[in-house]
């Protein structure tokens, strides 16, 4: 599924969004992705689309620390959780975006989700919110994924 998410970002980022599910399914199939993987990605993307302003508060004002639930601890690796918290402290993401990212990471039902995969989820959540994404942030989120190609 992560290959599909990267494909979507690479193919449609400049356009601002990706096609509707039926058209997207055909395009992904034509690009060589398997049916089960396409279905999984479309289900995940559908839930991502449902992360609307109505589903989350406009902001989360707090002075404390975010503690992770046991399920979150099992699903998201220590390194990925640390990066997520660092990103929030550095104002790369908001507390609301952090919660959206955690939601989408846990929804994958994978154990010990790595940093590269979390960064791709972050990128998709931010892109889905249709915000102007700082090019430096995009580079930070993509660099580890392409580090071998950059040299």
C-alpha positions as CSV (number, residue, x, y, z in Angstrom):
1,X,0.0,0.0,0.0
2,X,2.8,2.4,0.7
3,X,4.0,2.1,-2.9
4,X,0.5,3.3,-3.9
5,X,0.6,6.3,-1.5
6,X,4.0,7.3,-2.9
7,X,2.7,6.9,-6.4
8,X,-0.2,9.1,-5.7
9,X,1.9,11.8,-4.1
10,X,4.4,11.8,-7.0
11,X,1.7,11.7,-9.7
12,X,-0.9,14.1,-8.3
13,X,0.8,16.5,-5.8
14,X,1.1,19.3,-8.4
15,X,-2.5,18.8,-9.4
16,X,-3.6,19.3,-5.7
17,X,-5.5,16.1,-5.4
18,X,-6.0,12.6,-6.8
19,X,-8.9,11.3,-8.9
20,X,-12.2,9.9,-7.6
21,X,-12.0,6.3,-6.3
22,X,-13.3,4.6,-9.5
23,X,-11.0,6.5,-11.8
24,X,-8.1,6.1,-9.4
25,X,-8.7,2.4,-9.2
26,X,-8.4,2.1,-13.0
27,X,-5.3,4.3,-13.1
28,X,-3.6,2.3,-10.3
29,X,-4.5,-1.0,-12.0
30,X,-3.1,0.4,-15.3
31,X,0.1,1.4,-13.4
32,X,0.6,-2.3,-12.4
33,X,-0.7,-2.4,-8.8
34,X,-2.6,-5.4,-7.7
35,X,-6.4,-5.4,-7.0
36,X,-6.2,-6.3,-3.3
37,X,-3.5,-3.6,-2.7
38,X,-5.6,-1.1,-4.6
39,X,-8.7,-1.9,-2.5
40,X,-6.7,-1.6,0.7
41,X,-5.3,1.8,-0.3
42,X,-8.7,3.1,-1.5
43,X,-10.2,2.1,1.9
44,X,-7.4,3.9,3.8
45,X,-7.8,7.0,1.6
46,X,-11.5,7.0,2.1
47,X,-11.0,7.1,5.8
48,X,-8.4,9.8,5.3
49,X,-11.0,11.9,3.4
50,X,-13.4,11.6,6.3
51,X,-10.9,13.4,8.5
52,X,-12.7,16.6,8.1
53,X,-12.8,19.7,10.3
54,X,-16.1,18.4,11.7
55,X,-14.3,15.2,12.9
56,X,-11.6,17.1,14.8
57,X,-11.5,20.3,16.8
58,X,-9.9,23.3,15.1
59,X,-7.0,23.2,17.6
60,X,-5.9,21.4,20.7
61,X,-4.5,23.8,23.3
62,X,-2.4,22.0,25.9
63,X,0.6,22.4,28.1
64,X,1.2,18.7,28.9
65,X,2.6,15.7,27.1
66,X,0.8,13.3,24.8
67,X,0.8,9.8,26.2
68,X,0.3,7.0,23.8
69,X,-2.2,4.2,24.3
70,X,-1.0,0.7,24.5
71,X,-2.3,0.0,21.0
72,X,-0.5,3.0,19.6
73,X,2.7,1.9,21.3
74,X,2.5,-1.5,19.5
75,X,1.5,-0.1,16.2
76,X,4.0,2.9,15.9
77,X,7.7,2.4,16.5
78,X,9.6,4.3,19.1
79,X,11.5,6.2,16.5
80,X,8.4,7.1,14.6
81,X,6.6,8.3,17.8
82,X,9.7,10.4,18.7
83,X,9.7,12.0,15.2
84,X,6.0,12.7,15.5
85,X,6.4,14.5,18.8
86,X,9.5,16.4,17.6
87,X,7.5,17.5,14.5
88,X,4.8,18.9,16.8
89,X,7.2,20.7,19.1
90,X,8.9,22.3,16.1
91,X,5.5,23.4,14.7
92,X,5.9,21.3,11.6
93,X,2.5,19.9,12.5
94,X,-0.3,20.9,14.8
95,X,-1.6,18.8,17.7
96,X,-4.8,18.1,15.6
97,X,-2.6,16.9,12.7
98,X,-0.7,14.7,15.1
99,X,-3.9,13.0,16.1
100,X,-4.9,12.5,12.5
101,X,-1.5,11.0,11.7
102,X,-1.8,8.7,14.7
103,X,-5.3,7.6,13.6
104,X,-4.1,6.8,10.1
105,X,-1.0,5.0,11.4
106,X,-3.0,2.8,13.8
107,X,-5.6,2.1,11.1
108,X,-3.0,0.2,9.1
109,X,-3.0,-2.5,11.7
110,X,0.8,-3.1,11.4
111,X,3.1,-3.7,14.3
112,X,5.9,-1.3,14.9
113,X,5.3,1.0,11.9
114,X,8.7,2.5,10.9
115,X,9.7,6.1,10.6
116,X,9.7,6.1,6.7
117,X,6.2,4.9,6.6
118,X,5.0,7.3,9.3
119,X,6.6,10.2,7.3
120,X,4.6,9.1,4.2
121,X,1.4,9.0,6.3
122,X,2.3,12.5,7.6
123,X,2.7,13.7,4.1
124,X,-0.6,12.3,3.0
125,X,-2.5,13.7,6.0
126,X,-1.0,17.2,5.3
127,X,-1.7,16.9,1.6
128,X,-5.3,15.8,2.3
129,X,-5.9,18.9,4.4
130,X,-5.1,20.9,1.3
131,X,-2.7,23.2,3.1
132,X,0.3,24.7,1.4
133,X,3.0,22.3,2.5
134,X,6.4,23.9,3.1
135,X,8.8,22.5,0.5
136,X,11.4,22.0,3.2
137,X,8.9,19.8,5.1
138,X,8.1,17.8,2.0
139,X,11.9,17.3,1.5
140,X,12.3,16.2,5.1
141,X,9.5,13.8,4.8
142,X,10.7,12.3,1.5
143,X,14.4,12.4,1.9
144,X,14.8,9.1,3.8
145,X,12.6,7.4,1.3
146,X,14.9,8.4,-1.6
147,X,18.2,8.8,0.2
148,X,19.9,6.2,-2.1
149,X,18.7,8.1,-5.2
150,X,20.0,11.4,-4.0
151,X,23.7,10.3,-4.0
